[in-house]
Amino acid sequence: MKLILTQDVTGLGAPGDVVEVKDGYGRNYLVPRGYAIAWTKGGEKQVVTIKRARNVREVRDLGHAKEIQQQLSGLSVRLGARSGEGGRLFGSVTAADVVDAVKAAGGPQLDRRRVELPGHIKVAGKHDITVKIHPEVTATVTVDVVGE
């Protein structure tokens, strides 16, 4: 089955890539979740638009990625969240919350889809978060989740 990816799929490709996958994987997983659309000749026109949007969001080059990594390494990020007794949060911390906290701490603007959380963060304290800036560059940000 030939598909056009609309989102990043680990181990498969990036938005705008045309990929060949098994029928069941495409029909039962990728298409229903909105990760891909069926390939058609008309869909080829959408590939250009998807790739153009990806290029705007993407880091320009490896040097720029290293620059962002340096900015993130020297940053102390504090994230306030509502909590109950014992530092247990009401809800959990999301990638969008981390992106907002990094921006508020004076860090660079990040894409929330590049933030990899270590499971669900549901307790206050320090947590290491991985940010995949570039295919060759990853940064680790320590986020201090403080209960309010």
N, C-alpha and C positions, 0 to 999 in steps of 0.2 A: 504494500500500500504506500503510495507516495503522498507525503504531507508537507505543508508549509508551517514551520514553527512560529508561534506568536509570542512565546515566552521562552526564557532560559530553561532548558531541561538538562539536568546533570547527566553527562555521559552521552548525550545525543547531539546537542547543538544549541545555537543561539537564535534569537528572533530573526526571522527572515530566511533562515536556512531551509533548503528543500531536502528532506530526508526520506529514505526508504525504510519502512518498519514492517513488522509482521501485522497482518490484518487485525488480530484480536487486540494487540497492544494499542494500535491506533484507534480502533472503533470503541473499545471499552475503557480506555484510560486517557489518552491524549486529547481526543476530540471532545468528550463530555466535560472535561475539566477546563477546556478553553486554552490548552497548551498548544494546540495545532488546529489548522483548518485543512480541508481536503484540497489537494492540488488540482487546479484546472488551468487552462490557458488564460482565463480571465484572472485567476489568482496570481499569476506571474506578475501582473501589474501591482498587486498589493505587496509583493516582495520588495519592490523598490521603495515603497512608502515605509514599510517596516524597517528596512535597513537604514533609511535616512533618519528615522526617529532613534534607532539604536546608536548611530554615529554621533548624534547630538548628545546623548546621555553618557556615552562611553568616554573613558579617559583617553586623551589624545595619543600618548605614546608611553613607552617604558619610563622615560625620564620624568614625565609628569606624574606617573604612578608612584615612583620613588619619592617625589616631592610630597605627595599626599601622605605617604607612609610616614615620612619624617614628622609632618604636622600632627598626625594621629599619635605617634609614639610619645610625644612630650605633652600630651593633653590629659588633664584630669577632668573626668566627666562625672557629674553628679545628677542623679535622676530621682525626682520626688514622686512617690506613688502612695495612694491611700493604703493604709495597713491596719490590721487589728492587733490583738495581743500576740506577743512573741515575734513580731516582725513579719507575720504572714500577710501577704498582699491580698487585696480584694481584686481578683482578676490576675492578670499576668502582664509582664513587660513585653511589648511587641517590638518588631524591627523599626517601625515608624517612630515609636517612643525613643529608641536609641538614636535614630537619625536627628530627631528634634533636639535631644539633649546634647549631642555633639555640636550641632549648629549653635545652640545657646552658649556652649562653653568656648566658642570662638574657633571651632574647627571648620574644616571644609564641608561643603554640601555633598552628601553621600546619597546614593541610590539605595532605597530600602531593600530592593531585591538582592543587593550584594552583601547584606548583613546576615551573618549566619549565627543564630542564637544556639547556645548549648542546651537544647530542650526548652521547657517552659520555665521562665524565671518567676517564681511565686513567693520568694522570701527576700527580705531586705539583706543587704550586705554587698560585698564586692564580687563582681562576676566578670570573667574574661570573655569578650565577644570578638569573633573573627570577622574581618571585613575583607572580602575578595575584591580588591581594587582593580586588578588587571589579571589576565590568565597566569602571569608569572609572578605577581606581587600580591601578598596578603599582609594585612596588618592586624595586630591584636590591640584592642582598646579595653582598658579596665573601667568598668562602669560601677559606680558606687550607688546602689539603690537604697534610698533613704525613705523610711516610712513617715508619713505625715499624719 
